[in-house]
Amino acid sequence: MEGVELAWREYRRYPPNPDWDHDHCEFCWATFMVEDLPDVLHAGYCALDEYRWNSQQWFESFRERFGWRVVDRE
């Protein structure tokens, strides 16, 4: 994930596969889902392809180390 552009987004299912119901933080394995369940994240930093997600905590911890750039592209 070095040098990847990330965007803060509300979680939605992975676009190519609408049956995909969750993702995990690349670092802490927290769960991202649309459904409102206990301990589920509903927003985070994702790669622009919306395939890789990071919780805000781990984004802050690794932003400089990996040289992540935040963009606001949909």
PDB file of N, CA, C and O in Angstrom, chain B, residues numbered from 101:
ATOM      1  N   MET B 101       0.811  -1.200   0.000  1.00  0.00           N
ATOM      2  CA  MET B 101       0.000   0.000   0.000  1.00  0.00           C
ATOM      3  C   MET B 101       0.856   1.265   0.000  1.00  0.00           C
ATOM      4  O   MET B 101       0.348   2.353   0.274  1.00  0.00           O
ATOM      5  N   GLU B 102       2.096   1.139  -0.292  1.00  0.00           N
ATOM      6  CA  GLU B 102       2.980   2.300  -0.303  1.00  0.00           C
ATOM      7  C   GLU B 102       2.600   3.288  -1.409  1.00  0.00           C
ATOM      8  O   GLU B 102       2.426   2.911  -2.567  1.00  0.00           O
ATOM      9  N   GLY B 103       2.475   4.572  -1.018  1.00  0.00           N
ATOM     10  CA  GLY B 103       2.199   5.638  -1.976  1.00  0.00           C
ATOM     11  C   GLY B 103       0.791   5.646  -2.547  1.00  0.00           C
ATOM     12  O   GLY B 103       0.530   6.344  -3.527  1.00  0.00           O
ATOM     13  N   VAL B 104      -0.111   4.893  -1.961  1.00  0.00           N
ATOM     14  CA  VAL B 104      -1.487   4.787  -2.474  1.00  0.00           C
ATOM     15  C   VAL B 104      -2.275   6.053  -2.151  1.00  0.00           C
ATOM     16  O   VAL B 104      -2.108   6.647  -1.085  1.00  0.00           O
ATOM     17  N   GLU B 105      -3.134   6.457  -3.083  1.00  0.00           N
ATOM     18  CA  GLU B 105      -4.076   7.537  -2.817  1.00  0.00           C
ATOM     19  C   GLU B 105      -5.282   6.940  -2.108  1.00  0.00           C
ATOM     20  O   GLU B 105      -5.809   5.908  -2.524  1.00  0.00           O
ATOM     21  N   LEU B 106      -5.716   7.593  -1.034  1.00  0.00           N
ATOM     22  CA  LEU B 106      -6.853   7.127  -0.253  1.00  0.00           C
ATOM     23  C   LEU B 106      -7.893   8.234  -0.158  1.00  0.00           C
ATOM     24  O   LEU B 106      -7.569   9.417  -0.268  1.00  0.00           O
ATOM     25  N   ALA B 107      -9.128   7.843   0.045  1.00  0.00           N
ATOM     26  CA  ALA B 107     -10.216   8.796   0.229  1.00  0.00           C
ATOM     27  C   ALA B 107     -11.043   8.360   1.434  1.00  0.00           C
ATOM     28  O   ALA B 107     -11.211   7.166   1.682  1.00  0.00           O
ATOM     29  N   TRP B 108     -11.561   9.343   2.188  1.00  0.00           N
ATOM     30  CA  TRP B 108     -12.472   9.036   3.281  1.00  0.00           C
ATOM     31  C   TRP B 108     -13.838   8.782   2.656  1.00  0.00           C
ATOM     32  O   TRP B 108     -14.365   9.628   1.933  1.00  0.00           O
ATOM     33  N   ARG B 109     -14.405   7.621   2.936  1.00  0.00           N
ATOM     34  CA  ARG B 109     -15.700   7.282   2.337  1.00  0.00           C
ATOM     35  C   ARG B 109     -16.568   6.501   3.308  1.00  0.00           C
ATOM     36  O   ARG B 109     -16.074   5.780   4.176  1.00  0.00           O
ATOM     37  N   GLU B 110     -17.861   6.662   3.140  1.00  0.00           N
ATOM     38  CA  GLU B 110     -18.817   5.778   3.792  1.00  0.00           C
ATOM     39  C   GLU B 110     -18.657   4.416   3.122  1.00  0.00           C
ATOM     40  O   GLU B 110     -18.480   4.329   1.907  1.00  0.00           O
ATOM     41  N   TYR B 111     -18.720   3.367   3.918  1.00  0.00           N
ATOM     42  CA  TYR B 111     -18.554   2.039   3.344  1.00  0.00           C
ATOM     43  C   TYR B 111     -19.747   1.695   2.469  1.00  0.00           C
ATOM     44  O   TYR B 111     -20.891   1.980   2.823  1.00  0.00           O
ATOM     45  N   ARG B 112     -19.481   1.098   1.358  1.00  0.00           N
ATOM     46  CA  ARG B 112     -20.505   0.478   0.509  1.00  0.00           C
ATOM     47  C   ARG B 112     -19.901  -0.811  -0.017  1.00  0.00           C
ATOM     48  O   ARG B 112     -18.682  -0.973  -0.067  1.00  0.00           O
ATOM     49  N   ARG B 113     -20.754  -1.696  -0.395  1.00  0.00           N
ATOM     50  CA  ARG B 113     -20.261  -2.990  -0.871  1.00  0.00           C
ATOM     51  C   ARG B 113     -19.355  -2.805  -2.080  1.00  0.00           C
ATOM     52  O   ARG B 113     -19.541  -1.880  -2.870  1.00  0.00           O
ATOM     53  N   TYR B 114     -18.387  -3.678  -2.215  1.00  0.00           N
ATOM     54  CA  TYR B 114     -17.416  -3.615  -3.306  1.00  0.00           C
ATOM     55  C   TYR B 114     -18.163  -3.606  -4.635  1.00  0.00           C
ATOM     56  O   TYR B 114     -18.853  -4.575  -4.949  1.00  0.00           O
ATOM     57  N   PRO B 115     -18.046  -2.544  -5.419  1.00  0.00           N
ATOM     58  CA  PRO B 115     -18.883  -2.352  -6.608  1.00  0.00           C
ATOM     59  C   PRO B 115     -18.967  -3.516  -7.594  1.00  0.00           C
ATOM     60  O   PRO B 115     -20.070  -3.813  -8.053  1.00  0.00           O
ATOM     61  N   PRO B 116     -17.886  -4.186  -7.944  1.00  0.00           N
ATOM     62  CA  PRO B 116     -18.039  -5.264  -8.931  1.00  0.00           C
ATOM     63  C   PRO B 116     -18.854  -6.461  -8.424  1.00  0.00           C
ATOM     64  O   PRO B 116     -19.309  -7.280  -9.223  1.00  0.00           O
ATOM     65  N   ASN B 117     -19.040  -6.566  -7.116  1.00  0.00           N
ATOM     66  CA  ASN B 117     -19.749  -7.719  -6.569  1.00  0.00           C
ATOM     67  C   ASN B 117     -20.718  -7.255  -5.478  1.00  0.00           C
ATOM     68  O   ASN B 117     -20.321  -7.158  -4.317  1.00  0.00           O
ATOM     69  N   PRO B 118     -21.977  -6.965  -5.820  1.00  0.00           N
ATOM     70  CA  PRO B 118     -22.926  -6.464  -4.824  1.00  0.00           C
ATOM     71  C   PRO B 118     -23.248  -7.456  -3.709  1.00  0.00           C
ATOM     72  O   PRO B 118     -23.817  -7.063  -2.691  1.00  0.00           O
ATOM     73  N   ASP B 119     -22.897  -8.734  -3.875  1.00  0.00           N
ATOM     74  CA  ASP B 119     -23.115  -9.712  -2.809  1.00  0.00           C
ATOM     75  C   ASP B 119     -22.018  -9.677  -1.743  1.00  0.00           C
ATOM     76  O   ASP B 119     -22.153 -10.302  -0.691  1.00  0.00           O
ATOM     77  N   TRP B 120     -20.955  -8.962  -2.010  1.00  0.00           N
ATOM     78  CA  TRP B 120     -19.840  -8.801  -1.067  1.00  0.00           C
ATOM     79  C   TRP B 120     -20.372  -7.971   0.091  1.00  0.00           C
ATOM     80  O   TRP B 120     -20.704  -6.803  -0.110  1.00  0.00           O
ATOM     81  N   ASP B 121     -20.465  -8.523   1.290  1.00  0.00           N
ATOM     82  CA  ASP B 121     -21.155  -7.804   2.357  1.00  0.00           C
ATOM     83  C   ASP B 121     -20.256  -7.125   3.383  1.00  0.00           C
ATOM     84  O   ASP B 121     -20.763  -6.425   4.260  1.00  0.00           O
ATOM     85  N   HIS B 122     -18.946  -7.304   3.305  1.00  0.00           N
ATOM     86  CA  HIS B 122     -18.069  -6.623   4.257  1.00  0.00           C
ATOM     87  C   HIS B 122     -16.627  -6.597   3.739  1.00  0.00           C
ATOM     88  O   HIS B 122     -16.260  -7.306   2.803  1.00  0.00           O
ATOM     89  N   ASP B 123     -15.839  -5.756   4.384  1.00  0.00           N
ATOM     90  CA  ASP B 123     -14.394  -5.695   4.164  1.00  0.00           C
ATOM     91  C   ASP B 123     -13.733  -5.569   5.514  1.00  0.00           C
ATOM     92  O   ASP B 123     -14.404  -5.398   6.532  1.00  0.00           O
ATOM     93  N   HIS B 124     -12.400  -5.655   5.522  1.00  0.00           N
ATOM     94  CA  HIS B 124     -11.646  -5.531   6.766  1.00  0.00           C
ATOM     95  C   HIS B 124     -10.561  -4.482   6.611  1.00  0.00           C
ATOM     96  O   HIS B 124     -10.043  -4.255   5.518  1.00  0.00           O
ATOM     97  N   CYS B 125     -10.224  -3.840   7.739  1.00  0.00           N
ATOM     98  CA  CYS B 125      -9.083  -2.928   7.767  1.00  0.00           C
ATOM     99  C   CYS B 125      -7.840  -3.731   7.409  1.00  0.00           C
ATOM    100  O   CYS B 125      -7.641  -4.842   7.899  1.00  0.00           O
ATOM    101  N   GLU B 126      -7.013  -3.159   6.553  1.00  0.00           N
ATOM    102  CA  GLU B 126      -5.785  -3.836   6.124  1.00  0.00           C
ATOM    103  C   GLU B 126      -4.831  -4.107   7.292  1.00  0.00           C
ATOM    104  O   GLU B 126      -3.963  -4.974   7.185  1.00  0.00           O
ATOM    105  N   PHE B 127      -4.980  -3.382   8.400  1.00  0.00           N
ATOM    106  CA  PHE B 127      -4.019  -3.501   9.499  1.00  0.00           C
ATOM    107  C   PHE B 127      -4.589  -4.136  10.758  1.00  0.00           C
ATOM    108  O   PHE B 127      -3.949  -5.005  11.350  1.00  0.00           O
ATOM    109  N   CYS B 128      -5.782  -3.717  11.181  1.00  0.00           N
ATOM    110  CA  CYS B 128      -6.311  -4.227  12.450  1.00  0.00           C
ATOM    111  C   CYS B 128      -7.429  -5.235  12.261  1.00  0.00           C
ATOM    112  O   CYS B 128      -7.910  -5.814  13.235  1.00  0.00           O
ATOM    113  N   TRP B 129      -7.851  -5.453  11.021  1.00  0.00           N
ATOM    114  CA  TRP B 129      -8.871  -6.423  10.664  1.00  0.00           C
ATOM    115  C   TRP B 129     -10.258  -6.038  11.166  1.00  0.00           C
ATOM    116  O   TRP B 129     -11.153  -6.883  11.199  1.00  0.00           O
ATOM    117  N   ALA B 130     -10.455  -4.766  11.561  1.00  0.00           N
ATOM    118  CA  ALA B 130     -11.801  -4.300  11.922  1.00  0.00           C
ATOM    119  C   ALA B 130     -12.713  -4.503  10.720  1.00  0.00           C
ATOM    120  O   ALA B 130     -12.262  -4.447   9.576  1.00  0.00           O
ATOM    121  N   THR B 131     -13.986  -4.739  10.979  1.00  0.00           N
ATOM    122  CA  THR B 131     -14.945  -5.019   9.922  1.00  0.00           C
ATOM    123  C   THR B 131     -15.662  -3.748   9.476  1.00  0.00           C
ATOM    124  O   THR B 131     -16.134  -2.962  10.298  1.00  0.00           O
ATOM    125  N   PHE B 132     -15.734  -3.564   8.166  1.00  0.00           N
ATOM    126  CA  PHE B 132     -16.529  -2.503   7.548  1.00  0.00           C
ATOM    127  C   PHE B 132     -17.752  -3.155   6.935  1.00  0.00           C
ATOM    128  O   PHE B 132     -17.642  -4.124   6.184  1.00  0.00           O
ATOM    129  N   MET B 133     -18.930  -2.612   7.261  1.00  0.00           N
ATOM    130  CA  MET B 133     -20.188  -3.130   6.699  1.00  0.00           C
ATOM    131  C   MET B 133     -21.183  -1.993   6.555  1.00  0.00           C
ATOM    132  O   MET B 133     -21.037  -0.943   7.179  1.00  0.00           O
ATOM    133  N   VAL B 134     -22.185  -2.208   5.736  1.00  0.00           N
ATOM    134  CA  VAL B 134     -23.294  -1.267   5.614  1.00  0.00           C
ATOM    135  C   VAL B 134     -24.233  -1.447   6.804  1.00  0.00           C
ATOM    136  O   VAL B 134     -24.734  -0.470   7.361  1.00  0.00           O
ATOM    137  N   GLU B 135     -24.467  -2.697   7.188  1.00  0.00           N
ATOM    138  CA  GLU B 135     -25.399  -3.003   8.271  1.00  0.00           C
ATOM    139  C   GLU B 135     -24.916  -2.434   9.599  1.00  0.00           C
ATOM    140  O   GLU B 135     -23.715  -2.314   9.844  1.00  0.00           O
ATOM    141  N   ASP B 136     -25.866  -2.090  10.439  1.00  0.00           N
ATOM    142  CA  ASP B 136     -25.562  -1.507  11.741  1.00  0.00           C
ATOM    143  C   ASP B 136     -25.480  -2.612  12.791  1.00  0.00           C
ATOM    144  O   ASP B 136     -26.461  -2.922  13.467  1.00  0.00           O
ATOM    145  N   LEU B 137     -24.292  -3.197  12.912  1.00  0.00           N
ATOM    146  CA  LEU B 137     -24.043  -4.260  13.881  1.00  0.00           C
ATOM    147  C   LEU B 137     -22.994  -3.796  14.880  1.00  0.00           C
ATOM    148  O   LEU B 137     -22.236  -2.873  14.581  1.00  0.00           O
ATOM    149  N   PRO B 138     -22.927  -4.413  16.067  1.00  0.00           N
ATOM    150  CA  PRO B 138     -21.931  -4.015  17.058  1.00  0.00           C
ATOM    151  C   PRO B 138     -20.498  -4.121  16.503  1.00  0.00           C
ATOM    152  O   PRO B 138     -20.168  -5.052  15.769  1.00  0.00           O
ATOM    153  N   ASP B 139     -19.675  -3.160  16.868  1.00  0.00           N
ATOM    154  CA  ASP B 139     -18.250  -3.146  16.525  1.00  0.00           C
ATOM    155  C   ASP B 139     -17.965  -3.112  15.029  1.00  0.00           C
ATOM    156  O   ASP B 139     -16.896  -3.541  14.596  1.00  0.00           O
ATOM    157  N   VAL B 140     -18.891  -2.617  14.248  1.00  0.00           N
ATOM    158  CA  VAL B 140     -18.713  -2.509  12.802  1.00  0.00           C
ATOM    159  C   VAL B 140     -18.423  -1.055  12.452  1.00  0.00           C
ATOM    160  O   VAL B 140     -19.054  -0.143  12.986  1.00  0.00           O
ATOM    161  N   LEU B 141     -17.471  -0.846  11.559  1.00  0.00           N
ATOM    162  CA  LEU B 141     -17.172   0.494  11.069  1.00  0.00           C
ATOM    163  C   LEU B 141     -18.009   0.767   9.824  1.00  0.00           C
ATOM    164  O   LEU B 141     -18.250  -0.125   9.010  1.00  0.00           O
ATOM    165  N   HIS B 142     -18.445   2.018   9.693  1.00  0.00           N
ATOM    166  CA  HIS B 142     -19.282   2.391   8.554  1.00  0.00           C
ATOM    167  C   HIS B 142     -18.597   3.377   7.615  1.00  0.00           C
ATOM    168  O   HIS B 142     -19.150   3.739   6.576  1.00  0.00           O
ATOM    169  N   ALA B 143     -17.405   3.808   7.980  1.00  0.00           N
ATOM    170  CA  ALA B 143     -16.643   4.731   7.140  1.00  0.00           C
ATOM    171  C   ALA B 143     -15.167   4.556   7.461  1.00  0.00           C
ATOM    172  O   ALA B 143     -14.799   4.118   8.551  1.00  0.00           O
ATOM    173  N   GLY B 144     -14.336   4.902   6.502  1.00  0.00           N
ATOM    174  CA  GLY B 144     -12.899   4.804   6.704  1.00  0.00           C
ATOM    175  C   GLY B 144     -12.168   5.298   5.473  1.00  0.00           C
ATOM    176  O   GLY B 144     -12.775   5.834   4.545  1.00  0.00           O
ATOM    177  N   TYR B 145     -10.867   5.114   5.475  1.00  0.00           N
ATOM    178  CA  TYR B 145     -10.039   5.496   4.330  1.00  0.00           C
ATOM    179  C   TYR B 145      -9.908   4.289   3.421  1.00  0.00           C
ATOM    180  O   TYR B 145      -9.538   3.202   3.868  1.00  0.00           O
ATOM    181  N   CYS B 146     -10.207   4.478   2.163  1.00  0.00           N
ATOM    182  CA  CYS B 146     -10.118   3.362   1.230  1.00  0.00           C
ATOM    183  C   CYS B 146      -9.292   3.760   0.016  1.00  0.00           C
ATOM    184  O   CYS B 146      -9.181   4.935  -0.331  1.00  0.00           O
ATOM    185  N   ALA B 147      -8.716   2.744  -0.618  1.00  0.00           N
ATOM    186  CA  ALA B 147      -8.067   2.955  -1.908  1.00  0.00           C
ATOM    187  C   ALA B 147      -9.166   3.362  -2.888  1.00  0.00           C
ATOM    188  O   ALA B 147     -10.335   3.042  -2.673  1.00  0.00           O
ATOM    189  N   LEU B 148      -8.808   4.050  -3.940  1.00  0.00           N
ATOM    190  CA  LEU B 148      -9.807   4.583  -4.857  1.00  0.00           C
ATOM    191  C   LEU B 148     -10.618   3.505  -5.556  1.00  0.00           C
ATOM    192  O   LEU B 148     -11.704   3.785  -6.063  1.00  0.00           O
ATOM    193  N   ASP B 149     -10.113   2.279  -5.591  1.00  0.00           N
ATOM    194  CA  ASP B 149     -10.895   1.185  -6.166  1.00  0.00           C
ATOM    195  C   ASP B 149     -11.889   0.593  -5.160  1.00  0.00           C
ATOM    196  O   ASP B 149     -12.648  -0.317  -5.491  1.00  0.00           O
ATOM    197  N   GLU B 150     -11.876   1.124  -3.918  1.00  0.00           N
ATOM    198  CA  GLU B 150     -12.748   0.704  -2.815  1.00  0.00           C
ATOM    199  C   GLU B 150     -12.568  -0.765  -2.448  1.00  0.00           C
ATOM    200  O   GLU B 150     -13.476  -1.393  -1.904  1.00  0.00           O
ATOM    201  N   TYR B 151     -11.404  -1.300  -2.746  1.00  0.00           N
ATOM    202  CA  TYR B 151     -11.117  -2.697  -2.440  1.00  0.00           C
ATOM    203  C   TYR B 151     -10.359  -2.842  -1.121  1.00  0.00           C
ATOM    204  O   TYR B 151     -10.557  -3.819  -0.399  1.00  0.00           O
ATOM    205  N   ARG B 152      -9.507  -1.893  -0.807  1.00  0.00           N
ATOM    206  CA  ARG B 152      -8.707  -1.940   0.420  1.00  0.00           C
ATOM    207  C   ARG B 152      -9.136  -0.812   1.340  1.00  0.00           C
ATOM    208  O   ARG B 152      -9.224   0.343   0.923  1.00  0.00           O
ATOM    209  N   TRP B 153      -9.406  -1.154   2.607  1.00  0.00           N
ATOM    210  CA  TRP B 153      -9.927  -0.211   3.584  1.00  0.00           C
ATOM    211  C   TRP B 153      -9.005  -0.120   4.793  1.00  0.00           C
ATOM    212  O   TRP B 153      -8.339  -1.088   5.160  1.00  0.00           O
ATOM    213  N   ASN B 154      -8.978   1.072   5.409  1.00  0.00           N
ATOM    214  CA  ASN B 154      -8.205   1.299   6.622  1.00  0.00           C
ATOM    215  C   ASN B 154      -9.058   2.060   7.627  1.00  0.00           C
ATOM    216  O   ASN B 154      -9.757   3.009   7.271  1.00  0.00           O
ATOM    217  N   SER B 155      -8.994   1.642   8.871  1.00  0.00           N
ATOM    218  CA  SER B 155      -9.677   2.379   9.932  1.00  0.00           C
ATOM    219  C   SER B 155      -8.948   3.708  10.137  1.00  0.00           C
ATOM    220  O   SER B 155      -7.777   3.849   9.784  1.00  0.00           O
ATOM    221  N   GLN B 156      -9.651   4.666  10.706  1.00  0.00           N
ATOM    222  CA  GLN B 156      -9.046   5.975  10.937  1.00  0.00           C
ATOM    223  C   GLN B 156      -7.822   5.859  11.842  1.00  0.00           C
ATOM    224  O   GLN B 156      -6.817   6.531  11.610  1.00  0.00           O
ATOM    225  N   GLN B 157      -7.895   5.023  12.860  1.00  0.00           N
ATOM    226  CA  GLN B 157      -6.770   4.838  13.786  1.00  0.00           C
ATOM    227  C   GLN B 157      -5.511   4.386  13.052  1.00  0.00           C
ATOM    228  O   GLN B 157      -4.435   4.948  13.259  1.00  0.00           O
ATOM    229  N   TRP B 158      -5.641   3.378  12.200  1.00  0.00           N
ATOM    230  CA  TRP B 158      -4.466   2.851  11.519  1.00  0.00           C
ATOM    231  C   TRP B 158      -4.021   3.762  10.381  1.00  0.00           C
ATOM    232  O   TRP B 158      -2.837   3.800  10.047  1.00  0.00           O
ATOM    233  N   PHE B 159      -4.939   4.480   9.795  1.00  0.00           N
ATOM    234  CA  PHE B 159      -4.565   5.480   8.804  1.00  0.00           C
ATOM    235  C   PHE B 159      -3.640   6.506   9.454  1.00  0.00           C
ATOM    236  O   PHE B 159      -2.575   6.812   8.917  1.00  0.00           O
ATOM    237  N   GLU B 160      -4.042   7.034  10.600  1.00  0.00           N
ATOM    238  CA  GLU B 160      -3.229   8.039  11.296  1.00  0.00           C
ATOM    239  C   GLU B 160      -1.864   7.462  11.686  1.00  0.00           C
ATOM    240  O   GLU B 160      -0.851   8.158  11.606  1.00  0.00           O
ATOM    241  N   SER B 161      -1.835   6.210  12.101  1.00  0.00           N
ATOM    242  CA  SER B 161      -0.582   5.582  12.540  1.00  0.00           C
ATOM    243  C   SER B 161       0.401   5.351  11.398  1.00  0.00           C
ATOM    244  O   SER B 161       1.611   5.437  11.606  1.00  0.00           O
ATOM    245  N   PHE B 162      -0.094   5.059  10.196  1.00  0.00           N
ATOM    246  CA  PHE B 162       0.785   4.661   9.101  1.00  0.00           C
ATOM    247  C   PHE B 162       0.834   5.630   7.919  1.00  0.00           C
ATOM    248  O   PHE B 162       1.527   5.366   6.937  1.00  0.00           O
ATOM    249  N   ARG B 163       0.122   6.731   7.999  1.00  0.00           N
ATOM    250  CA  ARG B 163       0.050   7.669   6.878  1.00  0.00           C
ATOM    251  C   ARG B 163       1.427   8.119   6.397  1.00  0.00           C
ATOM    252  O   ARG B 163       1.724   8.047   5.204  1.00  0.00           O
ATOM    253  N   GLU B 164       2.246   8.572   7.300  1.00  0.00           N
ATOM    254  CA  GLU B 164       3.581   9.059   6.911  1.00  0.00           C
ATOM    255  C   GLU B 164       4.481   7.925   6.450  1.00  0.00           C
ATOM    256  O   GLU B 164       5.184   8.055   5.448  1.00  0.00           O
ATOM    257  N   ARG B 165       4.463   6.822   7.168  1.00  0.00           N
ATOM    258  CA  ARG B 165       5.347   5.693   6.842  1.00  0.00           C
ATOM    259  C   ARG B 165       5.115   5.184   5.420  1.00  0.00           C
ATOM    260  O   ARG B 165       6.070   4.857   4.716  1.00  0.00           O
ATOM    261  N   PHE B 166       3.852   5.116   4.994  1.00  0.00           N
ATOM    262  CA  PHE B 166       3.530   4.605   3.671  1.00  0.00           C
ATOM    263  C   PHE B 166       3.359   5.695   2.619  1.00  0.00           C
ATOM    264  O   PHE B 166       3.144   5.396   1.444  1.00  0.00           O
ATOM    265  N   GLY B 167       3.455   6.967   3.037  1.00  0.00           N
ATOM    266  CA  GLY B 167       3.342   8.067   2.086  1.00  0.00           C
ATOM    267  C   GLY B 167       1.965   8.166   1.441  1.00  0.00           C
ATOM    268  O   GLY B 167       1.848   8.483   0.258  1.00  0.00           O
ATOM    269  N   TRP B 168       0.927   7.894   2.221  1.00  0.00           N
ATOM    270  CA  TRP B 168      -0.425   7.958   1.677  1.00  0.00           C
ATOM    271  C   TRP B 168      -0.829   9.391   1.400  1.00  0.00           C
ATOM    272  O   TRP B 168      -0.494  10.305   2.153  1.00  0.00           O
ATOM    273  N   ARG B 169      -1.550   9.573   0.310  1.00  0.00           N
ATOM    274  CA  ARG B 169      -2.098  10.880  -0.044  1.00  0.00           C
ATOM    275  C   ARG B 169      -3.613  10.777   0.012  1.00  0.00           C
ATOM    276  O   ARG B 169      -4.208   9.832  -0.507  1.00  0.00           O
ATOM    277  N   VAL B 170      -4.225  11.765   0.651  1.00  0.00           N
ATOM    278  CA  VAL B 170      -5.683  11.792   0.735  1.00  0.00           C
ATOM    279  C   VAL B 170      -6.205  12.640  -0.417  1.00  0.00           C
ATOM    280  O   VAL B 170      -5.761  13.769  -0.628  1.00  0.00           O
ATOM    281  N   VAL B 171      -7.148  12.082  -1.151  1.00  0.00           N
ATOM    282  CA  VAL B 171      -7.775  12.784  -2.270  1.00  0.00           C
ATOM    283  C   VAL B 171      -9.294  12.744  -2.066  1.00  0.00           C
ATOM    284  O   VAL B 171      -9.807  11.970  -1.258  1.00  0.00           O
ATOM    285  N   ASP B 172      -9.980  13.572  -2.798  1.00  0.00           N
ATOM    286  CA  ASP B 172     -11.433  13.651  -2.670  1.00  0.00           C
ATOM    287  C   ASP B 172     -12.072  13.344  -4.020  1.00  0.00           C
ATOM    288  O   ASP B 172     -12.842  14.145  -4.548  1.00  0.00           O
ATOM    289  N   ARG B 173     -11.747  12.178  -4.572  1.00  0.00           N
ATOM    290  CA  ARG B 173     -12.307  11.781  -5.863  1.00  0.00           C
ATOM    291  C   ARG B 173     -13.327  10.682  -5.664  1.00  0.00           C
ATOM    292  O   ARG B 173     -13.106   9.753  -4.887  1.00  0.00           O
ATOM    293  N   GLU B 174     -14.425  10.783  -6.351  1.00  0.00           N
ATOM    294  CA  GLU B 174     -15.470   9.752  -6.315  1.00  0.00           C
ATOM    295  C   GLU B 174     -15.375   8.910  -7.542  1.00  0.00           C
ATOM    296  O   GLU B 174     -16.162   7.980  -7.715  1.00  0.00           O
TER     297      GLU B 174
END
